[in-house]
């Protein structure tokens, strides 16, 4: 018989990137009395990974739990960036409702639409929280209308349209039901969650069913499965079976070693857990996302959400440059293979395939950021390898070539609109919608092939003098749109191996923009700059000035070098061409030609 668990609420906090989800969770944690009064707590405490803290984005969904009066609220903080949408899709299966966070100035953005669509498809009740109402340019009333328009566009039913609206400033730790009556605390949000989000229900006495939605990994205890108990009760040392939703014949008998429930930022070990609880279990060897833990006598798998397909692929290969093995700890193909396949255990949106070469692997992901975060994590762990230019994955539908499209939302000052429309037009982008200026900014919505965006972001920042905001989200497949002109710049290629000198760089800088400083070690075939004329040019940056005994006034003055362009990992990946690679080491990012020898490179070009 189904029973309600009135002492529990399970919610996910979803929003577009940078609308304040993690800061809101901070405020809820602090006000629920999880921390001691004198405890030092970091800001954005849920962003545990170094890259998350540096970039200010959430990459992995995190579980936490707070208590409000007698109710335990399990909260899942989800990523807001489109490339990590696979994380959001899965965790929605664990919850009974969502808190949709929308910035009081920016309003609904592409990712807001994506996460709301997923929540409405699963018929989850939604609480809309208009955050950052303390911003000087906040416009909460207009944003409410925009959110309701979005609900209608996505086909929400009448119950979903009757959703409550909360106004908050997560930074100040304040939430209120009336925007004109600020409060001191988050109690209005707590009350709304308890009142509006349904309590989980299920048959406590029935055969056990737990759907695993997230996998964590610990070196000491192995894989940890996190999921919600949909039916029954689980105890430590229970004998259970593991059933996969796709391979229903594969049934494995396993024993539960430990059960943990969430409390604040900690996992608390418990002896037993009942239906409706979100728990973590250990000791289950070979557990995967989408598996169901079932009673031995009733192996019934639960359906699992289909994760969106990857849209971009890159080749990861062993570093074979002249500097190979000098800076990294893990450099062999075995190291690379093990690390990539280990990533598959926790990242459902990633694909890793073997290639004809034992030294290279094809890695596919949801977008450039998705793959660049993996690359950044690996180099920090001491891996050294090479990656190729990102390429778009095409699909064959009814015998026709289809390509992934992106819906791009751009906010720019009026003076740059013409440039943006012209540039995206060249890249096969179509202007779908344009809204009047908002705080001096105009919003443009484009539909553009995913490959048209590769290499555009850095160009966009230059074109808008750093004033533009660009967001994109996957928007299905359409028939192939035709060729798109690629990079207009050429490369400055090193002529000989050695050390860059100030004199050599001074002589080379008139050919284009340099990426290196004097003293940098270089090798033949390495790319050290870009040439605006679009041709590849060889330069000798190791050249030394001829010494003579004759001194002339003025000629020996210090050489004036232009500052080099230092590029981030994303910028490097956007810059490279098909015949180039990025050499990734813990200390450096180097761009190089696939064929280092200039004669061989020239011959291969002639053949092509």
N, C-alpha and C positions, 0 to 999 in steps of 0.2 A: 504494500500500500504506500502511495506517495505521501511524504510528509514534508512540510516546509521547515527550513532551518532559519527561524526568525533572528537568530543571534549572529547571522553572517550576511555580508553583502560582497559580491565580487564585481569589481569595476575595472575598466581600462581607461586610461587617460590618453586621448588621441588628438592630434593637431598637426598643422603644418610646421615645418622646421622653424625654430626660433620664436614660437608663439608663447613659450613659457611653461611647458608641461613639467619639466624637471624642477623648476623653481616652485611650481604649485605643490608638487609632491613634498618638497622641502618644508613648505609652510604647514602642510597637513601633518607631517611627521613631528615637527616642533610643537605644534599645538595639541597633539594627542598625548603629550607627556612621555614620549618614547625616550627622550634624552634626559639625563640628569640636568639640574638647573645650571651647574657650573661646567657642563661638558662642552669642549670645543668642537664645533661642527663645521665642516667645510660648506661652502655654497655648492648647490647642485650635487648634493651628496650621492645621488643615485648614479651619476656619471662616474663609474669606477675606473674605466679604462683611460690610460694616458691620452690617447688620441681624442677621446670624447671630451676630456677636460680642455685640451688645447684648442680644439676647433669649436667647442661650445655646441656640439650636436650629440644626440643620443644615437648609438649604432645598434646596441643590443637591448632587447626588452628586458626589464628588471621587475622582480616581484618584491613587494613589501606589504606590510599589514599594519593598520593602526586601529586603536580602539576608540569608539565614541560612545560614552555612557556604557550600555551593556552590549553594544554591537561591535563585532569585529569586521573591519572593512579591508578586504584584500584588494590591493591596488597594483595594477600593472602599468608601469611607465613605458610607453612605446616610442620607437623612433619616429621622427617627423619627416625625415628625408626620403624622397621617392625611391631611391636605390635600395632602401631597406624595408620596402613595403611587404616583402615576404614575411618579415618578423610580425608585422601588424596583423596580416591576414590570419596567421596561426593563432595568436594569443586571444583573438576575439572569440575563439571556440571555448575559452576557459571562463568567460565572464557572462553576467546576466544583464549588463547595461554598460553604456559608455558615457564619459564626460568629454564632450567635444569642446576643445578650447579654441577660441578665435581672438585674434589680436583686435583691440578696439579701434586701431587706426587702419591696419592693412585689410581687415575683413577676410572673407573666405578666400583661400588660395588653392592652387591645383591639388596639393596633398590633402587639404581639408575635404575637398570633393571626393577624393579616392577613399579616405578612411570612413567618411560618412556613408558612401555608397555601400561599402562592405558591411557596415553596422546595420544599415537598413535592409540589406539582403538577408541578414541573419535574424531580422525582426527584433533587434535589440532596442530597448528604450534608450532615448538620448537626453542627457541634460546638457544644455548649451551654456558654456561659461564664457562670458565676454571678458577677457583678461586685459591687463594694462590700461584700466580706465583712468589711471592717474597720469597717463601721458598727456602733455599739453595739447596735442593735436587729436586726441581721442574723439571718436564720433559714434558712440554706442548705439544711438537710435537708428542711424543709417545702416550700421552693421547688422542689427537685428533683422531689418528688411531684407538685406542681402542673404542672410542665413536662411530665412524663410523661403526666399526665391529658390535657393539651392535645394531645400527640402522638396519643393514642388517639382523642380526640374528632375530630381532623382526619383520621383514617383512615390513619395512618402504617403502612408495612409493617414486617416484623420487622427488616430491616436498618437501617431508619431509627430504630427504637426502641433499637437497640444503640449509640446515639451516645455518644461520650465526653463526660464532664463535667469542666470545668476551673473552678477557683475562683480569682478574681482580685481585686486592688485596682488598678485602672488608675491611680489617683492616686499610689499608692506604687510603681507599676511592678513589680508582683509577680503571678506566676501559678503555681499549684501543682495537682497532680493529687489531693492529699490535703488537705482543708480544715484538718486538725489539724497539718499540717507546712508552715508558711509558708516560702517561698523568697525569695531576694534579687532574682530577675530574672524575665523572661518566657520563659525557655527552654522550660519545660514546654508553653507554648502554641505556640511555634515548632515544637517537636518533633511535637506532636499534629497541627498543620496539615500538615507535610511527610508524616507517616505516614498520616493519615486522609483527607485531601482528594486525590482522584485527579489525576494529572498530565494536562494536556490532550493529546489525541491527534488525529491527522488525517493526511491524505495530503499529504506535503511536495511531492511531484512533481506532484500533480493540478492541475486548473485552479483559479485563484484564486477565493476566496469570503471576503468580509469583511462581517459584518453591523454596520451603524452603529447603536449604541445610545444615544449621547449626542452632542450638538452643542455646541461651544464657539464663541465669536465673538471675533475680534480685529480692531480697526479697520484694522490695517496689512495683514494677510494674509487677511481675510475669514473665511469659515466653516471650522471645523476639525471633521472627523468623527472620533469615537472609537469603536473597536469591536475585536472579537477576530477574528483570522485563523482561520477555520474550516477552510480548505483551501488548500494551495499556498504560494507564496512571493511577496513583493512587493518591487520595487526602485524606487529614485528614477527618475523620467522614464518609468516604464512607461505604455504606452497601455492603458487599461482601459475598461470600460463600467459605467454606473450603472443599476441596475434597481430599480424600486419594487415592493414586494411586492403592493400593491393594483392598480397600473396597470402590468401586466407588459409592455404594448405600448410603454410609454415607455422607450426605451433611449437613453442619452446617452453619447457617446464623450468621455472625459476623460483628462487627463494628470496623473500624481502629481508634485507639485512637491517636497514634503518628507515625510519619515516620521520620527515621533518615538516613542521608547519612554519609559516612565516610570522615573525613578530618584529616590527620595526625593520632594521637592516639585518637582523640575525635570523638564522634558521634554528628553530628550537626542536630538539628531538622529542617525539611523542611515542607512546606505546601503541596507540590506536587512533584511527581517524575515520570520520563518518561522511556520508554523502553530502555534497555541497562544498566540502573543504578543498582548498588548493594546497597540494602537498608536493614534497620532493622525496623520491625514493632512491635508495642505493642498493647495490648488490645485484642488480639486474643486468647481467652481461649481455652485450649486443643489443641494447635498447635503442630504438630509433624514433625520430619525430614521426608522429602519425600512428604509432603502435598503440594497441589497447591492452592494458593489463586486465585479465579476466579471471573469473573463478574457474578452477580446474574442470568442474562439471558443466560449465556453460561458456564455452569459448566463442563469444559473440563480439566481433570487432565493431567499433563505432565508425561512421563515415568521417572522413577527414577532408578539410578544405584543400582544393587543388591549388598548389602554389603557382604563381605566374611564371611563365617561361623566361629564361635569360634572354637578353637582347644584344649583348656585346661580348665578344671573345678576344682573348689575347693569348699569345704563345709565351709560356714561361720556359726558359731553357738555361742550361748550365753556362756559367760565365766562361767564355773562351778567349777573352781579350788578353793582350800582353801583360796586363796587371792582375790576371786572375789569381785568386787565392791569397792576395797580399793583405786584404782588409777584413775578410769575413771568416767566421768560425766554421760555418756549414756550407760547403762548396760543391759537394758531389751530387750526382743525379739521384742517388739513394736518399740523401738528406732532403733534396727538393721534393721528391716523390712522396716521402713519408709526411712531410709538413703539409703539402697540398691535400693529401687524402685525409689527414687529421682534421683539416678545416671543414671537410664535408660532414663531419660528425655533428657539428653545431650550426652550420649554415645551410639551410634548406634551399636557398635560392641559387647556390653555386653549383657548377658542374665542372668536373675535371676529367679529361679524356687522355688516354695514351695516344701518341702519334707514331709515325713510321720510325722516328728517331728515339732511341732510349734516353736521350739527353733533353728532350723537349716534351712539354705537356700543354694541351689546349685547355685554357681555363675560361669558362663563360660565366657572366654575372649580369646583374640587373642594370648596370650603368658604369660610367667611368669612376664615380666616387666609390661604388661598391668594391671594384677591383683595386683602386688606389689605396683604400684602407687596408686591404689584405697585404698589398706590397709593402706599405709603411710598417705594418705589424711585423712582417717577416724580416725586414732589414733591421728593425730594432732588436729582434731576437738573435741577430748575428748571421743571417743568411745572406749569401752573395749569389746573384743570378742575373739573367738578362730578360727583358720583356720586349715584345714587338708592339707595333702600332695597334691600337684597338680597332677591331673590325666589326661591322654590324652583321648580325645573323639573319639571313633571309629565310623565308618560308615558301614552300611550293603549295599553293592552294588552287585546286582544280586545274593543274597544269600551268598556272601562271605564277611568275615570280612576285612575291609580296615582301614588303619591307616594314620594319617597325616604325611607327610614327610617335612623335612626342607632341604633347600640348604644352606650349611655352607661354608663361605669363611674364610680361616685362613691364616694370614701372620705371619710366624715365621722365626727366624734365622735358618740356615742350620742344626746346631747341634741338634735341637729339632725335626726335621722332623720325625725321626724313632719312637720316643715316641708317637707323636700325631697320626701317622698312626696306630700304634699298639693299642692305647687306643680306637680310634674311630672304629677300626675294631672289637673290642670286643663288641662294642655297635651297631653292625650291620650297621656301616657306610661304604659307598663305595667311593673310591677316583675316582672322575670323571675327574679332570683336574689338571695339575700341571704346573705352569709357572716358568721359570728360575728366579733366584734371582734378586731382584730389590732393590738396596741400601742395600745389605746384607740380605734381606728378601726373602723368597720363598712363593708364594701364592699357597695354596692347596684348591681345591673345592671338597667338599664331598656332597653326598646325604645320609641323615641319618633319621631314624624315630624320630619324635618329642620327644618321651619318652626317646630316647637314649641321648638326650641333657640335660634332667633334672638331675641336680647334677654334670654336667661335667664342667661347667664354672670355678668353684673355683679350681677344680682339674687341669684344663688346665693352670690356672695362676701359680699354684705350679710347674707343669711339665716344663713350659717355663720360670721359674724364673721371671715372670712378664713381659717378653719381647714379648709375643704373642698378636695378635689382632684377635678376633673372632667375626664374624657377621653372622647372619642367617636370612633366610626369608622362609615363608611358600611356599611349592612347590607341592601342590596337594596331592591326596590320592593314595596309592598303597596297594596291598594285604598285610596282616599282615606278618611281617618278622620273627616271632618266639620270644621266650623268650630272654630277655636281663638281664645279671646279675646285681643285684642292688647294693646298697651301701656295701662296704667291711668293713666299720667300725661298731663297736658296740657302745652302749651308756653306760655312767656311770650314774647310777640312784641313787637318794637320798634315804637313808634308813629310815630317820625320819625327822619330821618337826622341824625347829629351825633356828638358825643363824650359817652360816659357820664360822669356826674358822681357824686360820692360822695352828694350829696343825692338825686339821682334813683334811685340804687341802694338807698339807705336806705329810700326810700318804696316801692320795688318788692319788697324782700326778704321782706316779710310775705306776699307772694302765693306764694312757693315758693323753690326753691333756684336761685341764680344761677350762671352759667358765666363771667362776665366781671368785670374789675376796673375801678375808675375810670380814665378816660383812654382806654379802648378805643374805637376808631372803630366806629360801628354804622350800619346803614341800615334803612329801613322794611321790615318783613317778615322781619327777621333774628330768629332764636330765641336768646334770651339766658338762658333758665332753664327749669326744669320746675315744673309746678303739680301738687301731689299730688291735687287734687280731680278731675283728669281733663278739665278744660275748657281750651280755648285762651283766654288772656287777653292783651289788649294793655296794655303798660306803657310809661311815658315815662321812660326811664333818662337822658335828656339834660336833664331838668328842673333848673333852677337855683333856688336859694333867693331869695326876694324880699328885696332889701336895703332896710333902713330905718335912720333915724338913732337909733331907740330901741334901747337895749341892756338886756337883762334878765339877771340872774345865773342861770346854769344852762342857759338855752336855747341858748347859743352854744357849748356844750361840743362836743368832737369827736364826730362821728357814729360809732356802733359798727356796723361792717359785718361780717356773717358771712363767713367765708372762702369764696371761690367754689369750685365743683366743677370741677376741671380734668380733662377726659376724654381718654383715649387714642383713637387712630383706631378701634380695634375697638369701644370703648364708644360712640363717636359713631355708628358704623354700626348698632349695636344699638338706639340710642335713637330714631333718626328714624322718622317715620311715612311712609305712602305719599304724602302731599301735601307732603313735605319733601325737601330735598336737602342734601348736604354739599359746601360749597365748599372745595376742597383747593388750598392754595398752599404754596410753599416755607416760608413763615413762619407761616401760620395754618390752623386748621381752623374753619370757621364753619358753623353750621346755619342754614338759611333755608327759608322757605315757597316752594313752586314759584311761587305767585302772590304777588308782593310787595305789591301794592296791596290794602288792607283791604276796600275797597268791592267790587272785582272778586272777591276771595276769598269774601266773604259771598254774592255772587250765584251763584258757581259751586257753593257748598255747597247753596244753595236748589234749584238745578237738579237736583243729584244726590239 
